[in-house]
């Protein structure tokens, strides 16, 4: 089983998901290999 750390931006992503209702896109930017894909999954 893979252990996934809770990212600092996790709550912000959840807020966006709950308020946008699929009407808006979110751009996730950052350095390489910092967990952007894991955060979105």
Secondary structure, DSSP 8 states (H G I E B T S, - for coil): -------TTHHHHHHHHHHHTTSS-------TTSSHHHHH-
